[in-house]
């Protein structure tokens, strides 16, 4: 039994500050790991990137804001803004996660 995924939630005291915290976390991780991440900012109608309503769009489920860091060892770290207006950081040790998924799938098959 080993840990394959770690999730951390960072709460903000003021909703308008959530994007500042998000960009600060992403910037800190870029500096620490020296990896160029993949950013994904997806907005759905009636919202669009740069309209000044990012927090409202995320909160209402009209926007997905995340950044993915992929490392040479296939491990990954994702930073995202949740609908609950917090910052979610997920680190996944990919090879252990795959073993855990396979183990769970085998368990599910044996349950039938």
N, C-alpha and C positions, 0 to 999 in steps of 0.2 A: 504494500500500500504506500503510494507516493503521491505527493501533490503535483498535479499537472496544470492547474489553473488557479490563478490568484486574482481576485476582484477587489478593488478599492473604490469606494464612493466618497467623493469630496462634496460636502454641502456648502452652499454659499448663503451668507446672511441676507444679501440683497440680490434679487433676481437679475437686475440689470448688469450685475458684475460677473455673471456666469461666463460670458464670452471672454472677458478679460482673463479670468482664471484659466479657462480652456487654453487660450493662446499662450499664457505663461507656462502652463504644464507642458504643452507641446514644445515650446522653445527650450525649456529646461532639459527635456528628454533628448532633443536634437543635440544640444551641447554635450550632454553626458555620453550618449552612445555614438555620436559622430555618424549617424545614419540618416539618409534622406528619406523621409516618410512619404506615404501616399495620402493625400488629403481628399476627403470626399464630402462635399457640401451639396446635398440634394434638396431642392425646394420644389414644392408642389403648389399649384394654383390654389389660392390667389396670391401666394407669397413668392418672392424671388430674392435671390442673393443681392444684398446691397440696398434693400428697400427700407432699412432701419427697423424692421420688425422681426429680426432673427429669433429673439427669445420667445416672442409670441408664437411664431411659426413652429418652433421646436416643441413648446409647451402643448400646442394643439395637435401635434402629430403631422404637421405639414412640412417639416424639414428634418433631415437626418444630417448631423454634423459629426464627423469622425476623422481620425487620423490613424493610419496603420504604419507601425514600424516593423519591418521584417529583418531578421538577423541571419547571418551566414549559416547558423546551425538550424535554420527553419523554425526557430521559435519566433513568437510574435507578441507585440504589445499594441493594444488599441486604446485610444483615448477618445471618448465621445461625450456629447451632451445629452442627458436623458430628458424625457418628457417631464420628469419630476424636477427639472432644472437643477441637476447636480452633475458633477463630472465623474464619469465612470472610467476607470483604468483597469484593463484586463491584460494580464500577462499569461501566455499559454506556452507551456513546454510541449511542443507539438508531438514529439515521439511518444511521450508518456500519455498525452491525451488520446492519441490513436490507439494505444494499448488499452486504455480504459474504455474507449468506445467499443472496441472489439470484444472486450470482456463482458460489457453490458449487453451487447447484441447476442453473445452466446448464452448469457443468463436468460434473456428474453425468449430465445428459441427453446431453451429447456423448460420454460414455464408452460409451454403449450403441449 
